[in-house]
Amino acid sequence: MKAPRSLQGRLGLWLGLALTALWVAAASVTALIARGEIEQVFDAALQETAQRILPLAVVDILNREEAGISQRLAAIREHDEYFTYIVRDDQGRILLQSHAADPTVFPAWDGAGFRSTATHRLYNDEAVQGTIRITVAEPLAHRAIVAWDIQMGLGLPLLVVLPVALIAIVMAVRASLAPLRKFRDRLAARGASDLSPVASTDLPSEIAPLAETMNSLLARLDAAFESERSFAANAAHELRTPLAGAIAQAQRLQAEMRDADARARAGEIEANLKRLTRLAERLLQLARAEGGRLRRGFVADVRPVARLIVDELARVGGPGCIRLTLPATAVLTDLDPDAFAILLRNLIENALRHGRADCPVDVVLSGDGTLIVANEGPVVPADDLARLTQRFERAKSGATGSGLGLAIVRSIAERTGSSFEIRSPRAGGDSGFEAIYRIPDVRPERSRNAQE
């Protein structure tokens, strides 16, 4: 038998088996002891019956007018007769017998005391110097029936008591493991990046050290991740000022140089510095996505944020480069507006960079909180599609980029408990690319104040 994998199942199974084994063993020992006691009680009753009947039989036989006459006592009323007897003389002649006695059951006289045959338990006794002898018999089947009734009396309660006991064991084990289930639920309810300690004050003493060890591990992991995020954010922030200064110097060199080759090299330096600036900006966004609080305690409409980001990017990309579709009603969510802005900006910039220049990027926000950003372009192979959300992975389209845009969006989705997926081709077409993000905790508009 394969043991259950759960601790509750194992405790219930083994405690139930142990209880059953102990009950069966106790019932068996009790039955054996009771059977021995019953044998002694029945033997004593057999002996007492013989000693009670023998004096009466002696008086009756000695007072007879004619010796050697056999007499069978008649039953006063119908009854079960477990003890039968015969009274014989020293020549073996039957002088007196009970009404249900069968002489063939009684063996020849072989002395006083107890005897056993295949079917009966016998007791012999004698009086008047051995001339009058009595033998009392009891069927062994009667004793077997009594022993069987005792065994059933001990065993039948198992059919009722044992299921009740097993249910009680399961309930007791379940109640005892309730703190462990609460600990599991508290741990399961956490987000992917929530590494704060899990409350474990109500755990049993056997499990508490394990919880403390796990909390210690979570603390070390949190410290390591925080150090990594802090380093990335600080490094990116510290690079902003010198990068801006270096770009200004490169632009000044281009303006002052007369040599075309030198101006071209200065232009390349400026372009590389601008790419490094964008990378620093993406690193700051990634640190914000992985380390900041992305959900708040109140809800707000994200449509104004979507309009603001689209208008800003449209001024850079040119008129008509982005088509925005918003619902008529507010999209209320507890998602932090800054996080939503970072997410939307990365999706639109990714679509503008890798899509066809003559086709606008479609940005659609539906009332249920589904955000779709799609562009036109060649189909992205499935193998490439699977790795695009990893850090520093770029599509093979020839366009430049940091390789962090979709990774930032995926990180925000994971930390907010929402879903994010990318497809190619886009839905309903045979080309293009689309990203689908479902905003968490979208609530229906309740009032004008909530919308505002």
Secondary structure, 3 states (H helix, E strand, C coil): CCCCCCHHHHHHHHHHHHHHHHHHHHHHHHHHHHHHHHHHHHHHHHHHHHHHHHHHHHHHHHCCCCCCCCEECCCCCCCCCCCEEEEEECCCCEEEECCCCCHHHCCCCCCCEEEECCCEEEEEEEECCCCEEEEEEEEHHHHHHHHHHHHHHHHCHHHHHHHHHHHHHHHHHHHHCHHHHHHHHHHHCCCCCCCCCCCCCCCCCCCHHHHHHHHHHHHHHHHHHHHHHHHHHHHHHHHHHHHHHHHHHHHHHHHHCCCHHHHHHHHHHHHHHHHHHHHHHHHHHHHHHHHCCCEEEEEEECHHHHHHHHHHHHHHHCCCCEEEECCCCCCEEEECHHHHHHHHHHHHHHHHHHCCCCCCEEEEECCCCEEEEEECCCCCCHHHHHHCCCCCCCCCCCCCCCCCHHHHHHHHHHHHCCEEEEECCCCCCCCCEEEEEECCCCECCCCHHHHC
